[in-house]
Amino acid sequence: MRHATEHADVPTAELDTALRGGPFHVALRAAIAARGLPLQRVQHHLSRHGVKVGVTSLSYWQQGARRPQRPESLRAVRALEEILQLPDESLIRLLTDAHERTAAGHPGTRSYRALIEASDVLNRLRADLGRPCDDGLHTLGHHEHVRIGARRELAGREAHHIVRAHRDGVDRFLAVHHGDPGCRPQDIRVRALENCRTGRVRWDQHTGVLVAELLFGTRLRSGDTFLFRYGIEDGTAGPSREHLHRFCAPGGQYALQVRFNPAALPAHCHRFTQPSPAAPRSGRQELPLTGPHHCVHVVEPRIRPGIVGIAWAWE
């Protein structure tokens, strides 16, 4: 239990119940009431933690009219756990559980926890390869082509990158692949297709995350542009139901195309976006399969930090 910043009574039975079962807004409202803090005081304590949240936003959160989504808002939730004398992760867990229950209604979607675990694993694999999060490259264009096989599996994908170096000496790119649940990352193959060759490869069995160095064969100077293309041969998991890409920095155009085997066509497809793994999915738009090509696509003219993806349902 964290130390409180103000004197408070023992949490009420209502608060205990809300922290166990949620939902988030009920637990937050009960915690604020149990501490007897007006929202202006809560906002003041948050500002002392270096987090800026308006009183209106706090009011919306405890009413359930809005949910914390942005990274700054999630920082505020963690600070609230301390300010309101709550156990570590108690409010964050309620947000997590809500997203996982939503994902459970759509089998195959990646939950908040799965995305966070994959992010932690990616950081560890990067460190193992001695690669920093900032690879010195700015994305000008990123085009992905995903193939879904006759068994409804993620058969493979190709990625075409156009990048610009923002520092001297950049000579490689770290490709990341997140296989579907049940995949065998040790059997996934990385193919260097154009202007690169495959270097070291690392993977994690539990999350299905694989990273591979793509070596340029030249050292870029700051401002230099470079084009390269690589492929991933997977086909090791069961039915696939979505493909998404998480961007950590702004950039140029992103295009994602998913092509289905004629023997395994989905009932329907839609695009979606997420500002962060903890945020609910939004920007849903139905995507009809195109004629004889059996594919759907999305185009983002300008990459923004967050997640872009396509999901589909089978008959």
C-alpha positions in Angstrom: 0.0 0.0 0.0 1.3 3.4 -0.9 1.5 6.3 1.6 -1.2 8.8 1.4 -0.6 12.5 0.7 -3.6 13.4 2.9 -5.2 11.9 6.0 -7.9 9.4 5.0 -10.3 7.0 6.7 -10.2 3.3 6.2 -11.6 2.5 2.7 -15.3 1.8 2.8 -17.0 -1.5 1.9 -18.2 0.1 -1.3 -14.7 1.0 -2.3 -13.4 -2.5 -1.5 -16.1 -4.0 -3.7 -15.5 -1.5 -6.5 -11.8 -2.2 -6.5 -12.4 -5.9 -6.8 -15.0 -5.9 -9.5 -15.0 -2.4 -11.1 -15.9 -0.8 -13.3 -13.2 1.8 -13.3 -15.4 4.8 -13.0 -17.3 3.4 -10.0 -14.0 2.5 -8.2 -12.6 6.0 -8.9 -15.7 7.7 -7.7 -15.8 5.5 -4.5 -12.1 6.2 -3.8 -12.5 10.0 -4.1 -15.6 9.9 -1.9 -13.8 7.7 0.7 -10.9 10.2 0.9 -13.3 13.1 1.1 -11.3 15.1 -1.5 -13.0 17.6 -3.8 -11.9 17.3 -7.4 -10.0 20.6 -7.1 -7.8 19.0 -4.4 -7.3 15.9 -6.5 -6.3 18.1 -9.4 -3.9 20.0 -7.1 -2.2 16.7 -6.0 -1.9 15.5 -9.6 -0.1 18.7 -10.5 2.3 18.1 -7.7 3.0 14.8 -9.3 3.8 16.6 -12.6 0.5 15.5 -14.2 -1.9 18.0 -15.7 -5.6 16.8 -15.8 -8.6 19.2 -15.8 -11.3 19.0 -13.2 -13.8 18.4 -16.0 -11.8 15.4 -17.2 -11.7 14.0 -13.6 -15.5 14.5 -13.4 -16.1 12.7 -16.7 -13.8 9.8 -15.6 -15.7 9.2 -12.3 -19.1 9.5 -14.2 -18.0 7.0 -16.8 -18.6 9.5 -19.6 -14.9 9.2 -20.7 -12.1 6.8 -20.0 -8.4 7.6 -19.5 -6.7 6.8 -22.9 -3.7 9.0 -23.6 -0.3 8.2 -22.0 -0.6 11.4 -19.9 -4.0 10.2 -18.7 -2.6 6.8 -17.8 0.1 8.5 -15.8 -2.6 10.4 -14.0 -4.3 7.1 -13.1 -1.2 5.7 -11.6 -0.7 9.0 -9.6 -4.3 8.7 -8.4 -3.6 5.3 -6.9 -1.0 7.0 -4.7 -3.0 10.1 -3.9 -6.1 8.1 -3.0 -4.2 5.5 -0.9 -5.0 2.6 -3.3 -3.0 -0.6 -3.9 -0.5 -0.5 -6.8 -2.2 -1.2 -10.1 -5.7 -1.3 -8.7 -7.2 1.3 -11.0 -4.9 0.4 -14.0 -6.0 -3.2 -13.6 -9.6 -2.2 -14.0 -8.8 -0.5 -17.2 -6.8 -3.5 -18.4 -9.5 -6.0 -17.4 -12.1 -4.0 -19.3 -10.1 -4.0 -22.5 -9.4 -7.8 -22.1 -13.1 -8.4 -21.7 -13.7 -6.5 -24.8 -11.1 -8.4 -26.6 -12.6 -11.7 -25.3 -15.7 -10.9 -27.3 -13.6 -10.9 -30.4 -11.4 -14.0 -30.2 -8.0 -13.4 -31.7 -7.8 -9.6 -30.9 -4.7 -8.6 -28.9 -5.6 -7.4 -25.4 -3.9 -4.5 -23.6 -1.9 -7.0 -21.5 -0.7 -8.9 -24.6 0.4 -5.6 -26.3 2.2 -4.5 -23.2 3.9 -7.9 -22.7 5.0 -7.8 -26.4 6.4 -4.2 -25.9 8.4 -5.4 -22.8 9.7 -8.4 -24.7 10.6 -6.2 -27.7 12.6 -3.9 -25.4 14.5 -6.9 -24.0 15.3 -8.3 -27.5 16.4 -4.9 -28.6 18.8 -4.7 -25.7 20.1 -8.2 -26.4 21.0 -7.0 -29.9 22.4 -3.7 -28.6 19.9 -1.7 -30.6 18.4 1.5 -29.1 14.7 2.4 -29.4 15.7 5.3 -31.7 17.3 3.6 -34.7 18.2 6.8 -36.3 15.7 6.5 -39.1 12.6 8.5 -39.9 9.8 6.8 -41.9 8.9 8.5 -45.2 6.8 5.6 -46.4 5.8 2.1 -45.2 3.8 -0.3 -47.3 2.8 -3.7 -45.9 1.2 -6.6 -47.8 -0.2 -9.4 -45.6 -1.2 -12.8 -46.9 -3.9 -15.0 -45.2 -3.7 -18.6 -46.3 -6.2 -21.4 -47.1 -6.2 -22.5 -43.4 -7.1 -18.9 -42.4 -3.5 -18.5 -41.0 -1.1 -15.6 -41.3 0.9 -17.1 -44.2 3.3 -14.2 -44.4 3.8 -10.5 -45.2 6.1 -8.2 -47.1 7.2 -4.7 -46.0 8.6 -1.9 -48.2 10.2 0.9 -46.3 11.4 4.4 -47.4 13.4 6.0 -44.7 15.6 9.0 -44.0 18.6 8.9 -41.6 18.6 11.6 -39.0 22.1 10.9 -37.7 25.3 9.7 -39.3 26.4 6.0 -39.4 23.0 4.2 -39.6 23.5 0.9 -41.3 20.6 -1.3 -40.3 16.9 -1.6 -39.4 15.3 -3.8 -36.8 12.3 -5.6 -38.3 9.6 -6.7 -35.8 7.1 -9.5 -36.3 4.3 -10.4 -33.8 2.9 -13.8 -34.6 -0.6 -14.9 -33.8 -1.3 -16.8 -30.6 0.2 -20.3 -30.8 2.8 -19.4 -33.4 6.2 -21.1 -33.5 8.6 -18.1 -33.8 11.6 -20.5 -34.2 10.0 -21.7 -37.5 9.3 -18.2 -38.9 11.6 -17.1 -41.6 12.9 -13.7 -42.5 13.7 -12.9 -46.2 15.8 -9.9 -47.3 14.3 -9.0 -50.6 15.8 -5.7 -51.7 18.8 -3.5 -50.7 19.4 -5.4 -47.4 20.5 -8.8 -46.0 19.4 -10.6 -42.9 21.6 -10.3 -39.8 20.9 -11.5 -36.3 17.5 -12.9 -35.4 16.0 -13.2 -31.9 12.5 -14.3 -30.7 10.4 -15.0 -27.7 8.3 -18.1 -27.5 5.6 -16.9 -25.1 4.6 -13.7 -26.9 5.5 -14.8 -30.5 7.6 -11.7 -31.0 10.5 -12.0 -33.4 13.1 -9.3 -34.3 15.6 -9.4 -37.1 18.4 -7.1 -38.2 18.3 -6.0 -41.8 21.7 -4.8 -42.8 22.0 -2.2 -45.5 25.6 -2.8 -46.5 26.3 0.9 -46.3 26.4 3.6 -43.7 24.0 6.4 -44.2 24.8 10.0 -43.5 22.3 12.3 -41.8 19.7 13.3 -44.4 20.3 10.3 -46.7 17.3 8.4 -47.9 17.1 4.6 -48.3 14.7 2.1 -49.7 14.6 -1.6 -48.7 12.1 -4.5 -48.7 11.9 -7.7 -46.7 9.4 -10.6 -46.1 8.3 -12.7 -43.3 7.2 -16.4 -43.9 5.0 -17.5 -41.0 2.1 -20.0 -41.4 2.8 -21.5 -37.9 -0.4 -20.5 -36.0 -4.1 -21.0 -36.2 -6.7 -18.8 -37.7 -5.7 -15.1 -37.9 -8.3 -12.4 -37.1 -6.4 -9.1 -37.4 -3.2 -7.4 -38.4 -2.0 -4.2 -36.7 1.0 -2.0 -36.6 2.1 0.1 -33.6 3.9 3.4 -34.4 6.0 5.1 -31.7 6.8 8.2 -33.8 5.2 10.3 -36.5 6.1 9.8 -40.1 5.0 9.6 -43.7 2.5 7.4 -45.5 1.5 4.0 -44.2 -0.5 1.5 -46.3 -1.7 -1.9 -45.2 -3.2 -4.5 -47.5 -4.5 -7.8 -46.4 -5.0 -10.5 -49.2 -7.1 -13.6 -48.5 -6.8 -17.0 -50.1 -9.9 -17.6 -52.3 -10.5 -20.8 -50.2 -10.8 -18.8 -47.0 -12.7 -15.5 -47.4 -13.9 -13.6 -44.3 -17.5 -12.7 -43.5 -16.5 -9.1 -43.1 -13.6 -6.8 -42.5 -13.1 -3.4 -40.8 -10.3 -1.0 -40.1 -9.6 0.4 -36.6 -7.2 2.7 -34.8 -6.0 3.0 -31.2 -4.2 6.0 -29.7 -2.4 3.6 -27.3 -2.7 -0.1 -26.1 -4.8 1.1 -23.1 -7.3 3.0 -25.3 -10.4 1.6 -26.8 -10.5 0.9 -30.5 -12.0 3.7 -32.6 -12.2 4.8 -36.2 -14.0 1.7 -37.2 -14.9 1.5 -40.9 -16.2 -1.5 -42.8 -13.9 -2.6 -45.7 -15.5 -4.6 -48.5 -13.4 -7.2 -50.3 -12.3 -6.0 -53.7 -13.6 -8.1 -56.7 -11.3 -10.8 -58.0 -8.3 -9.8 -55.8 -9.9 -10.8 -52.4 -8.1 -8.0 -50.5 -8.8 -5.0 -48.3 -6.6 -2.1 -47.5 -6.1 1.1 -45.5 -4.0 4.1 -46.2 -2.8 6.6 -43.6 -1.4 9.7 -45.3 0.6 10.7 -42.2 1.7 8.3 -39.5 0.8 9.3 -36.0 1.9 7.6 -32.8 -0.6 4.8 -32.0 -2.0 1.7 -33.6 -3.5 1.1 -37.1 -5.0 -2.2 -38.1 -7.5 -4.3 -40.0 -9.6 -7.0 -38.3 -11.9 -9.6 -39.8 -14.4 -12.2 -38.8 -14.8 -15.8 -40.2 -18.1 -17.4 -40.9 
